[in-house]
Amino acid sequence: MQQGFEIRFMAMDVYRAARELVRRVHAAKIRHAELRDQAERASVSTLLALAEGLPHDSAAMRRTFFSRAKASVGEVAGSVDTAAALEAIALAEASAIIALAGRVRAMIVGLLRPVSGRGR
């Protein structure tokens, strides 16, 4: 990211963690073309769904985008786990990516929870 270029939601922990997930998946260079493509596309989808949902004012639209991000981050973890099972990625790297995916998922679940008492 260029210095000085940042939209408010880009500073959020969930966005930064999802961005790091994209970077880590790409850097892993999974040695199974289909799984590499799947993991990379799913990580990008996670980040872009957050980028669409975070600045939205509509609770329904935010929920739609966050649900999409949650599904995509699960796909990242599944793709990387499958790659590890096929020995197409080092186990330590797969574990680190899956742990980061779990962290991103937990933050997304938090975004999906309605805030009790809001507006009352």
C-alpha positions in Angstrom: 0.0 0.0 0.0 1.4 3.4 -0.9 2.1 5.7 2.0 -0.7 8.1 2.6 -3.3 6.1 0.7 -5.7 4.6 3.1 -9.4 4.7 3.5 -10.7 4.5 7.1 -11.8 0.9 6.9 -8.3 -0.2 5.7 -7.0 0.6 9.2 -9.3 -1.9 10.8 -7.7 -5.0 12.3 -10.0 -7.4 10.3 -9.0 -5.7 7.0 -5.3 -5.7 7.8 -5.4 -9.4 8.9 -7.3 -10.4 5.7 -4.7 -8.4 3.7 -2.0 -10.3 5.4 -3.8 -13.6 4.7 -3.8 -12.7 0.9 0.0 -12.0 1.2 0.7 -15.2 3.0 -1.3 -17.4 0.7 0.4 -15.9 -2.3 3.8 -16.2 -0.8 3.3 -19.8 0.1 3.5 -20.8 -3.6 1.4 -23.9 -3.1 2.8 -26.6 -5.4 -0.6 -27.8 -6.6 -1.9 -25.5 -9.3 -5.6 -25.9 -8.7 -5.3 -25.6 -4.9 -3.0 -22.6 -5.2 -5.5 -20.9 -7.5 -8.4 -21.8 -5.2 -6.6 -20.6 -2.1 -5.5 -17.3 -3.7 -8.9 -16.5 -5.2 -10.6 -17.3 -1.9 -8.2 -15.1 0.1 -8.7 -12.2 -2.3 -12.5 -12.8 -2.2 -12.3 -12.5 1.6 -10.5 -9.2 1.5 -12.7 -7.7 -1.2 -15.9 -8.7 0.5 -14.7 -6.9 3.6 -13.7 -3.9 1.5 -17.3 -3.8 0.2 -19.0 -4.5 3.5 -17.0 -2.4 6.0 -17.9 1.1 4.6 -21.6 0.2 4.0 -24.2 2.0 6.1 -26.9 -0.7 5.5 -26.9 -3.5 8.1 -28.4 -5.9 5.6 -25.7 -5.2 3.0 -22.9 -5.4 5.6 -24.3 -8.8 6.7 -24.3 -10.0 3.0 -20.7 -9.0 2.4 -19.5 -10.3 5.8 -21.2 -13.7 5.2 -19.5 -13.9 1.9 -16.1 -13.1 3.5 -16.8 -15.8 6.2 -17.5 -18.4 3.5 -14.4 -17.4 1.5 -12.1 -17.5 4.5 -13.3 -21.1 5.2 -12.4 -21.9 1.7 -8.9 -20.6 2.2 -8.4 -22.8 5.2 -9.9 -25.9 3.4 -7.7 -25.3 0.3 -4.5 -24.9 2.4 -5.3 -27.9 4.5 -5.9 -30.0 1.4 -2.6 -28.8 0.0 -0.9 -29.8 3.3 -2.5 -33.2 3.0 -1.0 -33.6 -0.5 2.3 -32.2 0.7 2.0 -29.3 -1.7 2.9 -26.9 1.1 5.1 -27.1 4.2 3.1 -28.1 7.2 4.4 -25.2 9.3 3.4 -22.7 6.6 0.0 -24.3 6.2 -0.5 -24.2 10.0 0.4 -20.5 10.1 -2.0 -19.6 7.3 -4.8 -21.7 8.8 -4.3 -20.0 12.2 -4.5 -16.6 10.5 -7.6 -17.6 8.6 -9.1 -18.7 11.9 -8.3 -15.3 13.4 -9.9 -13.5 10.4 -12.9 -15.7 10.7 -13.4 -14.9 14.3 -13.3 -11.2 13.6 -15.8 -11.6 10.8 -18.1 -13.6 13.1 -17.8 -10.6 15.5 -18.9 -8.3 12.7 -21.9 -10.5 12.0 -23.2 -10.4 15.6 -25.8 -7.7 16.1 -25.0 -5.1 18.7 -27.6 -5.5 21.5 -29.2 -2.4 22.7 -28.1 -0.4 19.7 -30.3 2.6 19.1 -32.3 2.1 22.3 
